[in-house]
């Protein structure tokens, strides 16, 4: 342990945000480092993930995942290098994926660490396209939305970590048309020119309903929702009979302080016999082997591209999180831990 610093910096939630989080809701604190106990490994984090679902964990409400505790370190996906091991099967120098992000060093129970190979893919990919993000896209499209060849697919938040994968996966599996929405003209250009979307639009340039109808004049069969709000209402209008919608996220309303009115066209669900279903990645780990095999093949062949936006330095972790909520990222938002 002599080569290690005496302490590790970690981000704590110190106040529950009301509406949009602000920097004062967080504190970067020092914690002493000690040798890992039996069955544990000490990991020097190299990258950690910031994700939309973390905003919900900042509220003290019962949900599918426990809320962050005040004055405790936050957590989330991370990859790093083992620097001390007291667990069989893990050696110093191994690279692992685990759930204790938002800190420089993580004392991880060995059963919660998964070895990953930096030769197969960049370590950051295990937080995104080959990790929870990619599996969410894969399961949400193919299992929850029951995608089939020939479907027309619309993805909101399409330049984000999940959305950018959904659109490409649909195209690779034979979608008749793939449409995406994003929040800037640059992202729209990236979706069409780099990722192979058939059409995309900037939702800030006009009503979503009108832009979607123009991009998909024959309607859509599948909607993958990362945004909610106006996008969901527009999708319901454009979905064809027996259309399916996967509800993955509603980032447009995560920071609202008042209840948000639902889509005004819900009655269409009846006549069109639509199916709207939520997705949580934890329900679909049975697909993991199939997912890694198929998506890994697409990555190796170059058919599937993945965008990443890196923010350097743990001290900028909260800025990266707030930027992700604003949509500053293209693809997966990742914090690279440097010291």
C-alpha positions as CSV (number, residue, x, y, z in Angstrom):
1,X,0.0,0.0,0.0
2,X,3.0,2.3,0.3
3,X,2.7,3.3,-3.4
4,X,-0.9,4.4,-2.9
5,X,-2.0,7.8,-1.6
6,X,-3.2,7.9,2.0
7,X,-6.7,8.9,1.0
8,X,-9.2,8.8,-1.8
9,X,-11.6,11.5,-3.0
10,X,-15.2,10.7,-3.4
11,X,-18.4,12.6,-4.3
12,X,-21.1,12.8,-1.6
13,X,-24.7,14.0,-1.9
14,X,-25.1,16.6,0.8
15,X,-28.6,18.0,-0.1
16,X,-31.6,16.6,-2.0
17,X,-32.1,18.7,-5.1
18,X,-35.3,20.6,-5.6
19,X,-35.8,20.7,-9.4
20,X,-32.5,21.0,-11.2
21,X,-29.5,19.9,-9.1
22,X,-26.9,22.5,-8.3
23,X,-23.2,22.1,-7.4
24,X,-24.0,23.0,-3.7
25,X,-26.0,19.7,-3.5
26,X,-22.7,17.8,-3.7
27,X,-19.3,17.7,-1.9
28,X,-16.0,16.1,-2.9
29,X,-14.5,14.6,0.3
30,X,-11.4,12.8,1.3
31,X,-11.5,9.3,2.8
32,X,-8.5,7.3,4.3
33,X,-7.4,4.3,2.3
34,X,-6.9,0.9,4.0
35,X,-6.0,-2.6,3.0
36,X,-8.9,-4.5,1.6
37,X,-10.5,-7.0,4.0
38,X,-10.8,-10.7,3.2
39,X,-12.9,-11.3,0.1
40,X,-12.4,-7.7,-1.2
41,X,-10.3,-5.9,-3.7
42,X,-9.1,-2.3,-3.8
43,X,-9.6,-0.8,-7.3
44,X,-8.1,2.4,-8.7
45,X,-11.0,3.7,-10.8
46,X,-10.1,4.8,-14.3
47,X,-13.5,5.7,-15.6
48,X,-17.0,6.1,-14.0
49,X,-20.4,6.6,-15.6
50,X,-22.9,9.4,-15.0
51,X,-26.5,8.4,-16.1
52,X,-30.0,9.9,-16.1
53,X,-31.3,7.4,-13.6
54,X,-29.0,8.8,-11.0
55,X,-31.2,11.9,-10.8
56,X,-34.0,9.9,-9.5
57,X,-31.8,8.4,-6.8
58,X,-31.2,11.8,-5.4
59,X,-34.8,12.0,-4.3
60,X,-35.8,10.3,-1.0
61,X,-38.5,8.2,-2.5
62,X,-39.1,4.5,-2.8
63,X,-38.2,3.2,-6.2
64,X,-36.8,0.2,-8.1
65,X,-33.3,1.2,-6.8
66,X,-32.6,2.7,-3.3
67,X,-32.0,6.4,-3.1
68,X,-28.5,7.9,-2.5
69,X,-27.9,8.5,1.2
70,X,-27.0,12.0,2.3
71,X,-23.3,12.4,3.4
72,X,-22.4,9.1,1.9
73,X,-20.5,8.4,-1.4
74,X,-22.7,8.1,-4.5
75,X,-22.3,5.0,-6.6
76,X,-22.7,3.8,-10.2
77,X,-20.8,1.9,-12.9
78,X,-17.0,2.1,-12.9
79,X,-14.0,0.4,-14.4
80,X,-10.6,0.3,-12.9
81,X,-7.4,-1.6,-12.1
82,X,-6.9,-3.8,-9.0
83,X,-4.1,-2.3,-6.9
84,X,-4.5,-4.6,-3.8
85,X,-6.3,-7.9,-3.5
86,X,-7.5,-10.0,-0.6
87,X,-9.7,-12.2,-2.7
88,X,-9.0,-15.4,-4.6
89,X,-9.1,-15.1,-8.3
90,X,-8.2,-11.4,-8.4
91,X,-4.6,-10.2,-8.8
92,X,-3.0,-6.8,-8.8
93,X,-3.1,-5.5,-12.3
94,X,-6.5,-7.1,-13.2
95,X,-9.1,-4.8,-14.8
96,X,-12.6,-5.0,-13.3
97,X,-16.1,-3.6,-13.8
98,X,-18.0,-2.8,-10.6
99,X,-20.7,-0.5,-9.1
100,X,-18.7,1.8,-6.9
101,X,-18.1,4.9,-9.1
102,X,-18.0,8.5,-8.1
103,X,-14.6,7.9,-6.3
104,X,-10.9,7.6,-7.0
105,X,-10.4,4.2,-5.2
106,X,-13.1,1.7,-4.5
107,X,-13.1,-1.1,-1.9
108,X,-15.2,-3.7,-3.7
109,X,-16.5,-7.1,-2.6
110,X,-15.0,-9.6,-5.0
111,X,-18.4,-11.1,-5.8
112,X,-19.5,-7.6,-7.2
113,X,-16.4,-7.2,-9.4
114,X,-16.3,-8.6,-13.0
115,X,-13.0,-9.0,-14.8
116,X,-12.9,-7.3,-18.2
117,X,-10.3,-7.5,-21.0
118,X,-8.9,-4.1,-22.2
119,X,-7.5,-6.0,-25.3
120,X,-11.0,-6.9,-26.5
121,X,-12.4,-3.3,-26.2
122,X,-11.5,0.0,-24.6
123,X,-12.3,-0.1,-20.9
124,X,-14.8,2.7,-21.2
125,X,-16.8,0.6,-23.6
126,X,-17.7,-1.7,-20.7
127,X,-19.7,1.2,-19.2
128,X,-21.5,1.9,-22.4
129,X,-22.0,-0.1,-25.6
130,X,-20.8,-3.4,-23.9
131,X,-22.3,-2.6,-20.5
132,X,-25.6,-1.6,-18.9
133,X,-26.2,1.0,-21.6
134,X,-25.9,-1.4,-24.5
135,X,-27.9,-4.1,-22.8
136,X,-30.7,-1.6,-22.1
137,X,-30.9,-0.7,-25.7
138,X,-30.7,-4.4,-26.8
139,X,-33.3,-5.7,-24.4
140,X,-35.6,-2.7,-24.8
141,X,-35.7,-2.9,-28.6
142,X,-35.7,-6.7,-29.2
143,X,-37.4,-8.1,-26.2
144,X,-39.7,-5.4,-24.7
145,X,-40.7,-3.7,-28.1
146,X,-40.7,-7.1,-29.9
147,X,-38.9,-5.5,-32.9
148,X,-39.2,-7.4,-36.1
149,X,-37.6,-7.0,-39.5
150,X,-39.4,-4.3,-41.5
151,X,-40.5,-2.2,-38.5
152,X,-40.2,1.6,-38.7
153,X,-38.5,2.8,-35.5
154,X,-38.4,6.2,-33.8
155,X,-35.9,6.9,-31.0
156,X,-36.0,10.0,-28.9
157,X,-32.8,11.2,-27.2
158,X,-31.2,9.4,-30.2
159,X,-27.7,10.9,-29.7
160,X,-27.5,9.8,-26.1
161,X,-25.8,6.6,-24.9
162,X,-28.9,4.3,-25.2
163,X,-30.7,6.0,-28.1
164,X,-27.6,6.0,-30.4
165,X,-27.3,2.2,-29.9
166,X,-31.1,1.5,-30.4
167,X,-31.2,3.2,-33.8
168,X,-28.1,1.3,-35.1
169,X,-29.3,-2.0,-33.7
170,X,-32.7,-1.5,-35.4
171,X,-30.9,-0.7,-38.7
172,X,-28.6,-3.8,-38.4
173,X,-31.6,-6.1,-37.8
174,X,-33.5,-4.8,-40.8
175,X,-35.7,-1.9,-39.9
176,X,-37.5,-0.3,-42.8
177,X,-36.8,3.2,-41.5
178,X,-35.0,4.6,-38.4
179,X,-35.8,8.1,-37.2
180,X,-34.2,9.9,-34.3
181,X,-34.6,13.2,-32.4
182,X,-31.8,15.2,-30.8
183,X,-31.2,18.6,-29.3
184,X,-28.8,20.1,-31.7
185,X,-28.2,20.3,-35.5
186,X,-24.7,18.8,-34.9
187,X,-26.2,15.8,-33.2
188,X,-28.8,15.4,-36.0
189,X,-25.9,15.4,-38.6
190,X,-24.0,12.8,-36.5
191,X,-27.1,10.5,-36.4
192,X,-27.6,10.6,-40.2
193,X,-24.1,10.8,-41.5
194,X,-22.2,8.7,-39.0
195,X,-24.7,6.3,-37.5
196,X,-26.8,5.6,-40.5
197,X,-30.2,6.9,-39.3
198,X,-32.6,7.4,-42.3
199,X,-33.8,10.7,-40.8
200,X,-33.4,12.8,-37.8
201,X,-34.6,16.2,-36.5
202,X,-33.7,18.8,-33.9
203,X,-36.7,18.9,-31.5
204,X,-35.9,22.5,-30.7
205,X,-36.7,23.5,-34.3
206,X,-40.4,23.0,-34.2
207,X,-43.2,20.9,-32.8
208,X,-42.1,17.2,-32.4
209,X,-45.4,16.0,-33.8
210,X,-45.0,17.9,-37.0
211,X,-41.3,17.0,-37.5
212,X,-42.0,13.3,-36.8
213,X,-44.9,13.2,-39.2
214,X,-42.6,14.6,-41.9
215,X,-39.8,12.2,-41.1
216,X,-42.1,9.2,-41.0
217,X,-45.0,9.8,-43.4
218,X,-46.1,6.2,-43.2
219,X,-46.1,6.1,-39.4
220,X,-43.9,4.1,-37.0
221,X,-44.2,0.6,-35.6
222,X,-41.8,1.0,-32.6
223,X,-41.0,4.0,-30.4
224,X,-38.1,3.9,-28.0
225,X,-38.7,6.6,-25.4
226,X,-35.9,8.3,-23.5
227,X,-37.5,11.6,-23.1
228,X,-41.3,11.5,-22.4
229,X,-43.5,14.6,-22.5
230,X,-44.1,16.0,-26.0
231,X,-42.1,13.2,-27.6
232,X,-44.4,10.5,-26.2
233,X,-47.5,12.4,-27.3
234,X,-46.1,12.8,-30.8
235,X,-45.1,9.1,-31.0
236,X,-48.6,7.9,-29.9
237,X,-50.0,10.0,-32.8
238,X,-47.6,8.4,-35.3
239,X,-47.6,4.8,-34.1
240,X,-49.4,2.4,-36.5
241,X,-52.0,-0.1,-35.4
242,X,-50.4,-2.7,-33.0
243,X,-47.4,-0.4,-32.5
244,X,-45.2,-0.9,-29.5
245,X,-43.4,1.7,-27.3
246,X,-40.5,0.9,-24.9
247,X,-40.5,3.5,-22.1
248,X,-36.9,3.7,-21.0
249,X,-36.6,7.2,-19.6
250,X,-38.3,10.5,-19.3
251,X,-35.4,12.9,-18.9
252,X,-37.6,15.9,-20.0
253,X,-39.3,15.8,-16.7
254,X,-36.8,14.5,-14.2
255,X,-36.2,17.9,-12.7
256,X,-39.8,19.2,-12.8
257,X,-41.1,20.2,-9.4
258,X,-44.8,20.0,-10.3
259,X,-46.7,17.0,-11.7
260,X,-46.5,16.8,-15.5
261,X,-49.7,16.3,-17.5
262,X,-49.7,13.1,-19.5
263,X,-50.1,12.9,-23.2
264,X,-53.4,14.3,-24.3
265,X,-54.0,11.6,-26.9
266,X,-54.0,8.6,-24.7
267,X,-57.3,7.5,-26.2
268,X,-55.5,6.5,-29.4
269,X,-53.9,3.7,-27.4
270,X,-57.3,1.9,-27.5
271,X,-58.1,2.2,-31.2
272,X,-54.6,1.5,-32.4
273,X,-54.2,-1.4,-29.8
274,X,-50.8,0.0,-28.8
275,X,-48.6,-1.6,-26.2
276,X,-46.5,0.7,-24.0
277,X,-44.1,-1.0,-21.6
278,X,-41.3,0.1,-19.3
279,X,-37.9,-1.4,-19.3
280,X,-35.4,-1.9,-16.5
281,X,-32.1,-3.5,-17.5
282,X,-32.1,-5.7,-14.4
283,X,-34.9,-7.7,-15.7
284,X,-33.0,-8.8,-18.7
285,X,-29.6,-10.1,-17.6
286,X,-30.6,-13.5,-19.1
287,X,-29.8,-11.9,-22.5
288,X,-26.3,-11.0,-21.4
289,X,-24.5,-13.8,-23.3
290,X,-26.5,-13.3,-26.5
291,X,-26.0,-9.5,-26.2
292,X,-22.3,-9.7,-25.9
293,X,-21.9,-12.1,-28.7
294,X,-24.1,-10.2,-31.2
295,X,-23.0,-6.7,-30.2
296,X,-19.4,-7.7,-29.9
297,X,-19.5,-9.0,-33.4
298,X,-21.0,-5.7,-34.7
299,X,-18.3,-3.8,-32.9
300,X,-15.5,-5.9,-34.3
301,X,-16.9,-5.6,-37.8
302,X,-17.2,-1.9,-37.5
303,X,-21.0,-2.0,-38.2
304,X,-21.9,-0.6,-34.8
305,X,-20.4,2.7,-33.7
306,X,-20.4,4.2,-30.2
307,X,-20.0,7.8,-29.3
308,X,-18.3,8.8,-26.0
309,X,-17.9,12.2,-24.3
310,X,-15.1,12.2,-21.8
311,X,-14.8,14.7,-18.9
312,X,-11.3,14.6,-17.3
313,X,-10.8,14.6,-13.5
314,X,-12.9,13.4,-10.6
315,X,-13.2,17.1,-9.5
316,X,-15.4,17.6,-12.6
317,X,-17.7,14.7,-11.9
318,X,-20.7,16.8,-10.9
319,X,-20.2,19.1,-13.9
320,X,-20.3,16.0,-16.1
321,X,-23.5,14.8,-14.5
322,X,-25.2,18.2,-14.9
323,X,-24.0,18.4,-18.5
324,X,-25.4,15.0,-19.2
325,X,-28.8,16.1,-17.9
326,X,-28.6,19.2,-20.2
327,X,-27.7,17.0,-23.2
328,X,-24.1,18.2,-23.6
329,X,-22.9,14.7,-24.4
330,X,-22.9,12.8,-27.7
331,X,-23.1,9.1,-26.8
332,X,-22.1,8.0,-23.4
333,X,-21.0,10.5,-20.8
334,X,-17.9,9.2,-18.9
335,X,-15.7,10.7,-16.2
336,X,-12.1,9.8,-16.5
337,X,-10.5,9.7,-13.1
338,X,-7.1,11.3,-13.1
339,X,-4.7,12.1,-10.2
